[in-house]
C-alpha cells in the first residue's frame, strides 16, 4: 500500500513539472512573437538604412576629397 501511494505522488509531481514546462514554453513563445526580445523589422530597416547612408556618405566624401 505504501508503495502505491508513493507512485501516485511521483506521477502527480511529474505532471505538475510537465505542465510548468509547457507554460514556460508558451510564455517564451509569446514574448518572442510580440517582439519582446528581438526588435521588429521596421526598426531594423530604419537602423540599417541609416548605417548604409552614413557609409556611402563617407565613401563619397573620401572619393571626392582625394
Biopython code that builds the backbone (N, CA, C, O; Angstrom):
import numpy as np
from Bio.PDB.StructureBuilder import StructureBuilder

atoms = [
    (1, "UNK", "N", (0.819, -1.194, 0.000)),
    (1, "UNK", "CA", (0.000, 0.000, 0.000)),
    (1, "UNK", "C", (0.870, 1.268, 0.000)),
    (1, "UNK", "O", (0.599, 2.232, -0.716)),
    (2, "UNK", "N", (1.897, 1.231, 0.809)),
    (2, "UNK", "CA", (2.778, 2.393, 0.896)),
    (2, "UNK", "C", (3.453, 2.669, -0.449)),
    (2, "UNK", "O", (3.626, 3.826, -0.834)),
    (3, "UNK", "N", (3.819, 1.640, -1.139)),
    (3, "UNK", "CA", (4.482, 1.791, -2.416)),
    (3, "UNK", "C", (3.539, 2.415, -3.440)),
    (3, "UNK", "O", (3.981, 3.217, -4.263)),
    (4, "UNK", "N", (2.284, 2.078, -3.414)),
    (4, "UNK", "CA", (1.301, 2.590, -4.357)),
    (4, "UNK", "C", (1.095, 4.097, -4.160)),
    (4, "UNK", "O", (0.993, 4.833, -5.141)),
    (5, "UNK", "N", (1.033, 4.561, -2.920)),
    (5, "UNK", "CA", (0.866, 5.994, -2.659)),
    (5, "UNK", "C", (2.074, 6.781, -3.132)),
    (5, "UNK", "O", (1.930, 7.889, -3.648)),
    (6, "UNK", "N", (3.252, 6.226, -2.963)),
    (6, "UNK", "CA", (4.476, 6.894, -3.406)),
    (6, "UNK", "C", (4.489, 7.029, -4.929)),
    (6, "UNK", "O", (4.912, 8.059, -5.455)),
    (7, "UNK", "N", (4.031, 6.007, -5.633)),
    (7, "UNK", "CA", (3.986, 6.052, -7.090)),
    (7, "UNK", "C", (2.994, 7.114, -7.559)),
    (7, "UNK", "O", (3.253, 7.824, -8.531)),
    (8, "UNK", "N", (1.867, 7.223, -6.873)),
    (8, "UNK", "CA", (0.879, 8.253, -7.237)),
    (8, "UNK", "C", (1.447, 9.655, -7.024)),
    (8, "UNK", "O", (1.234, 10.552, -7.841)),
    (9, "UNK", "N", (2.158, 9.831, -5.941)),
    (9, "UNK", "CA", (2.765, 11.129, -5.667)),
    (9, "UNK", "C", (3.810, 11.491, -6.708)),
    (9, "UNK", "O", (3.908, 12.644, -7.127)),
    (10, "UNK", "N", (4.588, 10.503, -7.122)),
    (10, "UNK", "CA", (5.603, 10.750, -8.133)),
    (10, "UNK", "C", (4.947, 11.102, -9.463)),
    (10, "UNK", "O", (5.406, 12.009, -10.157)),
    (11, "UNK", "N", (3.884, 10.401, -9.823)),
    (11, "UNK", "CA", (3.168, 10.677, -11.070)),
    (11, "UNK", "C", (2.576, 12.080, -11.051)),
    (11, "UNK", "O", (2.645, 12.804, -12.045)),
    (12, "UNK", "N", (1.996, 12.460, -9.917)),
    (12, "UNK", "CA", (1.422, 13.807, -9.804)),
    (12, "UNK", "C", (2.497, 14.870, -9.951)),
    (12, "UNK", "O", (2.292, 15.880, -10.624)),
    (13, "UNK", "N", (3.633, 14.645, -9.328)),
    (13, "UNK", "CA", (4.731, 15.601, -9.422)),
    (13, "UNK", "C", (5.233, 15.699, -10.855)),
    (13, "UNK", "O", (5.554, 16.793, -11.319)),
    (14, "UNK", "N", (5.308, 14.584, -11.561)),
    (14, "UNK", "CA", (5.743, 14.609, -12.956)),
    (14, "UNK", "C", (4.780, 15.406, -13.825)),
    (14, "UNK", "O", (5.214, 16.151, -14.704)),
    (15, "UNK", "N", (3.483, 15.260, -13.592)),
    (15, "UNK", "CA", (2.501, 16.031, -14.354)),
    (15, "UNK", "C", (2.612, 17.523, -14.052)),
    (15, "UNK", "O", (2.494, 18.351, -14.954)),
    (16, "UNK", "N", (2.835, 17.861, -12.801)),
    (16, "UNK", "CA", (2.979, 19.269, -12.429)),
    (16, "UNK", "C", (4.204, 19.872, -13.106)),
    (16, "UNK", "O", (4.148, 20.992, -13.612)),
    (17, "UNK", "N", (5.307, 19.132, -13.114)),
    (17, "UNK", "CA", (6.533, 19.620, -13.765)),
    (17, "UNK", "C", (6.319, 19.747, -15.269)),
    (17, "UNK", "O", (6.790, 20.706, -15.881)),
    (18, "UNK", "N", (5.616, 18.797, -15.869)),
    (18, "UNK", "CA", (5.331, 18.855, -17.300)),
    (18, "UNK", "C", (4.476, 20.072, -17.639)),
    (18, "UNK", "O", (4.759, 20.777, -18.607)),
    (19, "UNK", "N", (3.448, 20.320, -16.860)),
    (19, "UNK", "CA", (2.578, 21.481, -17.102)),
    (19, "UNK", "C", (3.355, 22.782, -16.917)),
    (19, "UNK", "O", (3.181, 23.723, -17.690)),
    (20, "UNK", "N", (4.206, 22.840, -15.904)),
    (20, "UNK", "CA", (5.023, 24.039, -15.686)),
    (20, "UNK", "C", (5.961, 24.280, -16.866)),
    (20, "UNK", "O", (6.146, 25.421, -17.290)),
    (21, "UNK", "N", (6.548, 23.216, -17.394)),
    (21, "UNK", "CA", (7.429, 23.353, -18.553)),
    (21, "UNK", "C", (6.683, 23.853, -19.778)),
    (21, "UNK", "O", (7.193, 24.694, -20.518)),
    (22, "UNK", "N", (5.482, 23.343, -19.994)),
    (22, "UNK", "CA", (4.670, 23.791, -21.125)),
    (22, "UNK", "C", (4.304, 25.259, -20.962)),
    (22, "UNK", "O", (4.341, 26.013, -21.935)),
    (23, "UNK", "N", (3.953, 25.675, -19.760)),
    (23, "UNK", "CA", (3.615, 27.085, -19.522)),
    (23, "UNK", "C", (4.813, 28.000, -19.756)),
    (23, "UNK", "O", (4.664, 29.078, -20.330)),
    (24, "UNK", "N", (5.977, 27.587, -19.327)),
    (24, "UNK", "CA", (7.192, 28.386, -19.570)),
    (24, "UNK", "C", (7.447, 28.506, -21.065)),
    (24, "UNK", "O", (7.789, 29.585, -21.549)),
    (25, "UNK", "N", (7.285, 27.410, -21.801)),
    (25, "UNK", "CA", (7.465, 27.426, -23.246)),
    (25, "UNK", "C", (6.480, 28.382, -23.912)),
    (25, "UNK", "O", (6.863, 29.137, -24.805)),
    (26, "UNK", "N", (5.229, 28.360, -23.494)),
    (26, "UNK", "CA", (4.206, 29.237, -24.078)),
    (26, "UNK", "C", (4.530, 30.700, -23.791)),
    (26, "UNK", "O", (4.389, 31.549, -24.672)),
    (27, "UNK", "N", (4.957, 30.997, -22.582)),
    (27, "UNK", "CA", (5.303, 32.380, -22.232)),
    (27, "UNK", "C", (6.486, 32.861, -23.072)),
    (27, "UNK", "O", (6.466, 33.983, -23.577)),
    (28, "UNK", "N", (7.504, 32.035, -23.226)),
    (28, "UNK", "CA", (8.660, 32.420, -24.053)),
    (28, "UNK", "C", (8.251, 32.619, -25.502)),
    (28, "UNK", "O", (8.724, 33.545, -26.160)),
    (29, "UNK", "N", (7.382, 31.763, -25.999)),
    (29, "UNK", "CA", (6.912, 31.895, -27.374)),
    (29, "UNK", "C", (6.132, 33.198, -27.561)),
    (29, "UNK", "O", (6.303, 33.878, -28.572)),
    (30, "UNK", "N", (5.285, 33.547, -26.605)),
    (30, "UNK", "CA", (4.537, 34.804, -26.691)),
    (30, "UNK", "C", (5.464, 36.017, -26.653)),
    (30, "UNK", "O", (5.248, 36.988, -27.378)),
    (31, "UNK", "N", (6.483, 35.965, -25.819)),
    (31, "UNK", "CA", (7.437, 37.078, -25.741)),
    (31, "UNK", "C", (8.154, 37.245, -27.073)),
    (31, "UNK", "O", (8.342, 38.367, -27.543)),
    (32, "UNK", "N", (8.553, 36.135, -27.681)),
    (32, "UNK", "CA", (9.247, 36.210, -28.966)),
    (32, "UNK", "C", (8.328, 36.717, -30.065)),
    (32, "UNK", "O", (8.742, 37.537, -30.886)),
    (33, "UNK", "N", (7.085, 36.242, -30.093)),
    (33, "UNK", "CA", (6.151, 36.639, -31.146)),
    (33, "UNK", "C", (5.792, 38.119, -31.028)),
    (33, "UNK", "O", (5.655, 38.803, -32.043)),
    (34, "UNK", "N", (5.643, 38.605, -29.840)),
    (34, "UNK", "CA", (5.270, 40.008, -29.642)),
    (34, "UNK", "C", (6.461, 40.950, -29.767)),
    (34, "UNK", "O", (6.292, 42.165, -29.671)),
    (35, "UNK", "N", (7.635, 40.427, -29.972)),
    (35, "UNK", "CA", (8.803, 41.267, -30.196)),
    (35, "UNK", "C", (9.466, 41.748, -28.927)),
    (35, "UNK", "O", (10.127, 42.787, -28.936)),
    (36, "UNK", "N", (9.310, 41.031, -27.850)),
    (36, "UNK", "CA", (9.908, 41.453, -26.599)),
    (36, "UNK", "C", (11.411, 41.289, -26.548)),
    (36, "UNK", "O", (12.090, 42.062, -25.873)),
    (37, "UNK", "N", (11.946, 40.302, -27.244)),
    (37, "UNK", "CA", (13.383, 40.067, -27.200)),
    (37, "UNK", "C", (14.097, 40.546, -28.453)),
    (37, "UNK", "O", (15.252, 40.969, -28.393)),
    (38, "UNK", "N", (13.413, 40.481, -29.585)),
    (38, "UNK", "CA", (14.018, 40.894, -30.850)),
    (38, "UNK", "C", (13.328, 42.142, -31.363)),
    (38, "UNK", "O", (12.107, 42.253, -31.250)),
    (39, "UNK", "N", (14.077, 43.090, -31.927)),
    (39, "UNK", "CA", (13.441, 44.289, -32.477)),
    (39, "UNK", "C", (12.607, 43.935, -33.703)),
    (39, "UNK", "O", (12.885, 42.957, -34.397)),
    (40, "UNK", "N", (11.579, 44.745, -33.958)),
    (40, "UNK", "CA", (10.734, 44.457, -35.113)),
    (40, "UNK", "C", (11.447, 44.840, -36.410)),
    (40, "UNK", "O", (12.475, 45.517, -36.381)),
    (41, "UNK", "N", (10.905, 44.408, -37.534)),
    (41, "UNK", "CA", (11.557, 44.590, -38.828)),
    (41, "UNK", "C", (11.681, 46.067, -39.191)),
    (41, "UNK", "O", (12.682, 46.479, -39.779)),
    (42, "UNK", "N", (10.678, 46.862, -38.848)),
    (42, "UNK", "CA", (10.717, 48.286, -39.199)),
    (42, "UNK", "C", (11.905, 48.975, -38.541)),
    (42, "UNK", "O", (12.595, 49.771, -39.178)),
    (43, "UNK", "N", (12.143, 48.674, -37.286)),
    (43, "UNK", "CA", (13.276, 49.265, -36.577)),
    (43, "UNK", "C", (14.594, 48.837, -37.216)),
    (43, "UNK", "O", (15.510, 49.645, -37.374)),
    (44, "UNK", "N", (14.679, 47.565, -37.579)),
    (44, "UNK", "CA", (15.901, 47.074, -38.222)),
    (44, "UNK", "C", (16.145, 47.763, -39.563)),
    (44, "UNK", "O", (17.283, 48.108, -39.880)),
    (45, "UNK", "N", (15.095, 47.966, -40.350)),
    (45, "UNK", "CA", (15.237, 48.617, -41.654)),
    (45, "UNK", "C", (15.685, 50.057, -41.485)),
    (45, "UNK", "O", (16.571, 50.523, -42.202)),
    (46, "UNK", "N", (15.083, 50.757, -40.552)),
    (46, "UNK", "CA", (15.451, 52.157, -40.313)),
    (46, "UNK", "C", (16.909, 52.253, -39.874)),
    (46, "UNK", "O", (17.653, 53.101, -40.368)),
    (47, "UNK", "N", (17.313, 51.394, -38.955)),
    (47, "UNK", "CA", (18.695, 51.423, -38.468)),
    (47, "UNK", "C", (19.682, 51.076, -39.567)),
    (47, "UNK", "O", (20.717, 51.728, -39.701)),
    (48, "UNK", "N", (19.371, 50.053, -40.357)),
    (48, "UNK", "CA", (20.319, 49.650, -41.395)),
    (48, "UNK", "C", (20.385, 50.671, -42.526)),
    (48, "UNK", "O", (21.452, 50.873, -43.106)),
    (49, "UNK", "N", (19.262, 51.320, -42.852)),
    (49, "UNK", "CA", (19.306, 52.328, -43.913)),
    (49, "UNK", "C", (20.128, 53.537, -43.472)),
    (49, "UNK", "O", (20.836, 54.136, -44.282)),
    (50, "UNK", "N", (20.036, 53.892, -42.202)),
    (50, "UNK", "CA", (20.865, 54.983, -41.691)),
    (50, "UNK", "C", (22.332, 54.631, -41.733)),
    (50, "UNK", "O", (23.164, 55.474, -42.065)),
    (51, "UNK", "N", (22.658, 53.407, -41.404)),
    (51, "UNK", "CA", (24.044, 52.953, -41.452)),
    (51, "UNK", "C", (24.565, 52.955, -42.885)),
    (51, "UNK", "O", (25.684, 53.399, -43.143)),
    (52, "UNK", "N", (23.759, 52.464, -43.809)),
    (52, "UNK", "CA", (24.167, 52.434, -45.221)),
    (52, "UNK", "C", (24.351, 53.858, -45.739)),
    (52, "UNK", "O", (25.304, 54.128, -46.471)),
    (53, "UNK", "N", (23.462, 54.765, -45.372)),
    (53, "UNK", "CA", (23.576, 56.156, -45.802)),
    (53, "UNK", "C", (24.876, 56.774, -45.269)),
    (53, "UNK", "O", (25.571, 57.486, -45.994)),
    (54, "UNK", "N", (25.192, 56.504, -44.022)),
    (54, "UNK", "CA", (26.429, 57.032, -43.443)),
    (54, "UNK", "C", (27.659, 56.466, -44.133)),
    (54, "UNK", "O", (28.621, 57.191, -44.384)),
    (55, "UNK", "N", (27.633, 55.175, -44.441)),
    (55, "UNK", "CA", (28.782, 54.558, -45.107)),
    (55, "UNK", "C", (28.977, 55.117, -46.512)),
    (55, "UNK", "O", (30.097, 55.435, -46.911)),
    (56, "UNK", "N", (27.881, 55.236, -47.259)),
    (56, "UNK", "CA", (28.010, 55.765, -48.626)),
    (56, "UNK", "C", (28.416, 57.230, -48.601)),
    (56, "UNK", "O", (29.157, 57.679, -49.476)),
    (57, "UNK", "N", (27.945, 57.979, -47.618)),
    (57, "UNK", "CA", (28.353, 59.377, -47.492)),
    (57, "UNK", "C", (29.826, 59.487, -47.193)),
    (57, "UNK", "O", (30.509, 60.355, -47.737)),
    (58, "UNK", "N", (30.324, 58.622, -46.336)),
    (58, "UNK", "CA", (31.759, 58.629, -46.021)),
    (58, "UNK", "C", (32.590, 58.249, -47.236)),
    (58, "UNK", "O", (33.638, 58.844, -47.487)),
    (59, "UNK", "N", (32.128, 57.262, -47.988)),
    (59, "UNK", "CA", (32.867, 56.858, -49.184)),
    (59, "UNK", "C", (32.866, 57.969, -50.230)),
    (59, "UNK", "O", (33.881, 58.200, -50.887)),
    (60, "UNK", "N", (31.741, 58.654, -50.391)),
    (60, "UNK", "CA", (31.654, 59.758, -51.360)),
    (60, "UNK", "C", (32.592, 60.871, -50.943)),
    (60, "UNK", "O", (33.305, 61.420, -51.783)),
    (61, "UNK", "N", (32.609, 61.212, -49.680)),
    (61, "UNK", "CA", (33.481, 62.282, -49.197)),
    (61, "UNK", "C", (34.942, 61.924, -49.392)),
    (61, "UNK", "O", (35.740, 62.791, -49.748)),
    (62, "UNK", "N", (35.313, 60.677, -49.171)),
    (62, "UNK", "CA", (36.700, 60.253, -49.337)),
    (62, "UNK", "C", (37.089, 60.265, -50.817)),
    (62, "UNK", "O", (38.208, 60.641, -51.163)),
    (63, "UNK", "N", (36.163, 59.853, -51.688)),
    (63, "UNK", "CA", (36.471, 59.814, -53.113)),
    (63, "UNK", "C", (36.594, 61.215, -53.680)),
    (63, "UNK", "O", (37.512, 61.489, -54.453)),
    (64, "UNK", "N", (35.682, 62.110, -53.307)),
    (64, "UNK", "CA", (35.707, 63.486, -53.826)),
    (64, "UNK", "C", (36.833, 64.293, -53.194)),
    (64, "UNK", "O", (37.378, 65.202, -53.819)),
    (65, "UNK", "N", (37.175, 63.963, -51.971)),
    (65, "UNK", "CA", (38.195, 64.742, -51.253)),
    (65, "UNK", "C", (39.599, 64.443, -51.731)),
    (65, "UNK", "O", (40.484, 65.276, -51.537)),
    (66, "UNK", "N", (39.851, 63.293, -52.350)),
    (66, "UNK", "CA", (41.237, 62.974, -52.721)),
    (66, "UNK", "C", (41.584, 63.314, -54.123)),
    (66, "UNK", "O", (42.717, 63.093, -54.550)),
]
sb = StructureBuilder()
sb.init_structure("model")
sb.init_model(0)
sb.init_chain("A")
sb.init_seg("    ")
for serial, (resi, resn, name, xyz) in enumerate(atoms, 1):
    if name == "N":
        sb.init_residue(resn, " ", resi, " ")
    sb.init_atom(name, np.array(xyz, "f"), 0.0, 1.0, " ", f" {name:<3s}", serial, name[0])
structure = sb.get_structure()
